[in-house]
Structure formats: structure tokens, C-alpha cells
Amino acid sequence: MELRRRNALVGIVRHPAGALLAGALFAIAASFFVRGGIVAHERAAVADDPVAITDQALAQVFDRGVAEREINAALAAGDLDLAQSLSRSPPTATC
């Protein structure tokens, strides 16, 4: 019984579709690791520059929707200076 299972598994692995499936799985896994490596490299590249760290963090969380929501909240609270400062400084482009 054990030998029969092993032979069936070997037959599946030796089939070209099995090789394609394994290659696809490895490609998917590699894409996750490569993306993580790129992000880690970007973080390490700006580790000594506080301005670059701030720009990178803002690019991840501050976009047009957030700016509009904050401007509307500042206007509702009557803080015209804050609303104008937010409208003058557009969000930075994402890296």
C-alpha cells in the first residue's frame, strides 16, 4: 500500500502539469519575498534621514481622501488656518 502511494506521488510529480504547478507556487512565493525585500531595502535606505522617514510614512497613510476629510473636519470646527494649510500642501507621491 505504501509503495503504491509513493508510486502515485512520483507519477504526479513527474507529470509536466505537476512541474508547472510547482513552478507557479514557487513564483508566487518568490513574489511575496521579493516585495518584502524591496520594502525592507527602502526602509534601510532612509534609516538615517528623519525627513525621508516622515515622507515615506506619510505616503503610506496620507492621501487625497484623508486630506479632504481633514479639511472638512477643520472647516466644521471653524479652524480656517488648519483647513488652508492642508489645502496648500498636497500629499507627496508614493514611492
C-alpha positions in Angstrom: 0.0 0.0 0.0 2.8 2.4 1.0 4.7 1.6 -2.2 1.6 2.2 -4.3 1.0 5.7 -2.8 4.6 6.6 -3.3 4.5 5.5 -7.0 1.3 7.6 -7.5 3.0 10.6 -5.9 6.1 10.1 -8.1 3.9 9.9 -11.1 2.2 13.1 -10.3 5.5 14.9 -9.6 7.0 13.7 -12.9 4.0 14.9 -14.9 4.6 18.2 -16.7 1.5 19.7 -15.1 3.0 18.9 -11.7 6.2 20.7 -12.7 4.1 23.7 -13.9 2.1 23.8 -10.7 5.3 23.6 -8.5 6.8 26.4 -10.6 3.7 28.6 -10.2 3.7 28.0 -6.5 7.4 29.0 -6.2 6.8 32.1 -8.4 4.0 33.2 -6.1 6.1 32.6 -3.0 9.1 34.4 -4.6 6.9 37.5 -5.5 6.0 37.9 -1.8 9.6 37.6 -0.6 10.9 39.9 -3.3 8.3 42.6 -2.5 9.2 42.3 1.2 12.8 42.6 0.3 12.2 45.8 -1.7 10.2 47.3 1.2 13.0 46.4 3.6 15.6 47.9 1.3 13.6 51.2 1.0 13.3 51.4 4.8 17.0 50.7 5.3 18.0 53.3 2.7 16.3 56.1 4.6 17.0 54.9 8.1 19.4 57.8 8.8 17.3 60.5 7.3 14.3 61.7 9.5 12.8 63.7 6.7 12.8 60.7 4.4 11.3 58.5 7.1 8.5 61.0 7.6 7.9 61.3 3.9 7.7 57.6 3.5 5.3 57.2 6.4 3.1 60.0 5.1 3.0 58.5 1.7 1.5 55.3 3.1 -1.3 56.9 5.2 -2.0 60.4 3.8 -3.8 60.6 0.5 -6.4 62.8 -1.1 -9.3 61.2 0.8 -7.6 61.8 4.1 -6.8 65.4 3.2 -10.4 66.1 2.1 -11.8 64.5 5.3 -9.4 66.6 7.5 -10.1 69.8 5.6 -13.9 69.3 6.0 -13.4 68.5 9.7 -11.3 71.6 10.2 -13.9 73.7 8.4 -16.7 72.2 10.5 -14.7 73.1 13.7 -14.1 76.6 12.4 -10.3 76.3 12.1 -9.7 78.1 8.8 -6.0 78.2 9.3 -5.7 74.4 9.5 -8.0 73.9 6.5 -5.9 76.3 4.4 -2.7 74.7 5.5 -4.0 71.3 4.5 -5.2 72.5 1.1 -1.9 74.2 0.3 0.2 71.1 1.0 -0.7 68.3 -1.4 0.2 64.8 -0.4 3.6 63.5 -1.6 3.8 60.9 -4.3 4.1 57.3 -3.2 7.5 55.6 -3.7 
